[in-house]
Amino acid sequence: MSKQSPSSSQSASHSQSSPITYDRRRPPPLDLQALSDLIILPKLREAMDFVWVVRNATLDDPIAKLSADTLQQLRNPPRAPIQIDSPGIQHSISTYLSLEHASIRAYEGVMRLTKTNFVNTEGVNDCLLFSEVEKLITAYTGVESIQHDMCPNSCIGFTGPFTQ
């Protein structure tokens, strides 16, 4: 009769892909209207106008120019967990999410070090470039970046409270 040691059962469970979790801290409760009513300084009032523009943004905003497919995906996101079988792809997504406020260069550096330090590790060759992981996340979630050239012939952009 053979017994499986706890360490061997743990390594067996680690070889299977586990879901990627991304925990964000909840923002503190804030009454924006009460805060807005207290503002006296013009620059702070101007900043609050931008906060209200973002707060009141909708998917139907014509300036966003979201395609019908994108709107469909955003309004009907996948309901089941996505199965990712490659440890390299899972590592790429986890790294991307962990470095959300870091530069592309930082992400690429981590991926380069991963490939250097874990040469013969399963899935290491599946690690993705920054642009590739963004495309994959877009495909999984339907959330895509919106980029508009705000200043095609000048260096001034008028948005939010400055659109008038």
N, C-alpha and C positions, 0 to 999 in steps of 0.2 A: 504494500500500500504506500503510495507516495503522497506526501503533503506538499501543497504549494505554499511557499513562504510568503509573508506579507509583501516583501520587497518585489518578488517576481509578479505577484498579482498587480502591484502598483505599476510596474513597468509595462505590463500588458495593457492596462487601462490607459497609460500615457501614449501608447503607440496609436490608439484610436484618436480621431480628431475630436477635440472638445470645442464647444461653442465659444466664439469670441464674445467677450463681455466688454461693455464700454459704459462705465459708470461716471456720470457727471453729477456734480453737487447741485442740489436744488437752489435756485436763487432765493434770497430772503424775501418774505412777503413785503410788497411795496405798493403804496397807494400813489400811483403816478399823478393823478389829478391833484391830490393834496400837495404833493411835492411841487408840481407845476405852479400851483396857486401861490406858493411861498417865494418864488423866484423874483428877484428885483433887478439884478444886474443884467444888462442887455446881452452880453455874451453867453451867459448861462441860459437866458430865455431862448436865444438862438439855438443853443445846443439841445435844449428840451424840445424845440420844434422838430429837430431831426429825430429825436427819440419817438415823438408822436408819429412821424412819417413811417418809421420802421414798425412801430406798434400796430399801425392801422393798415399795413401792407396786406395785400391779398394775392392769391394765385391768379386772379383775373385781371391784374394790373396790366394795362396795354403796353406800358413801357417795358415790362419784363419780357414780352414777346415769347412766352412759353409755347412750344408746339403742342398740338392736340395730343400726341403720344406722351409727351412729358407730363401734361396735366392728368392724363389717364393714369399714368404710373404713380404720380404723387397722390392722387385721390384714391387709388386702389393698390396700396403697396402689398408686397408679398406677406402672407399671414403665417407662413410656416418658416421655421429656421432653415437657413440655407446650409446645405451640406458641402463643406470644403474638405476634400480628401487629401490635398497636398499640404504638408507641413510648411513648405516654402511659401505658398500663397497665403496660408493662415498667418505665418510670421509677417509677411509683407503688410497684410491688412492691419494686424495688431500694432505693428510699428508705426504705420501711417496714422492710426488713431491716437497712439501714445504721443506722437510728435506733432499734434495738431497745431501748435503755435510755433513750431520750429521751421527752419528753412528747408527748401528742397535739398540743398547741399547736405544738411544734417541727415535727412532720410537716406540719401544716396550713400553717405558715409557709413551709416549703420548697415545698410545692405552690403556694401563692399566688405566691411569687416566680418559680417556673417558668412559671406562666401569664402573669405580667406581663412577664418578660424574654424569653420565647420565643413571643410572640403568634402569629406566622404559621408556626410550626414544625409539621410534620406530627405529628398525634397529641396535641398539647398540650391540646386540648379533651377528651381521653379521660383526663386525670389524675384520679385518684379521691380522694374524701374518705377520711379515716381509717377510718370505719366501713365504707365500700364496699370498700376494699382488704382489710380484715380478712375480710369476707364472701367475697371472691373467693379469698383464700388458703385459707380454710376449705373452699370448694367444690373447689379444686384438690387439697388435701392430706387433707381429712377430719379435720384436727386442729381442734377447737373449744375455746373456753374453757369452763371449768366454774365457775359462780358459784352459791354457796349463801348465803342469809342465815343467818349463823351465830348472830346475836343478835336474833331478831325482837322480843323484849320486854325486852331488857337490853343492857348494853354489854360483856358478858364472853363470850368464845368459848373453848370447851374443845376442843382438837385434839391429835392426836399423843399424847404421854405424858400429857396432862391429861384424856384421855377417860374415865379410870377414876374 
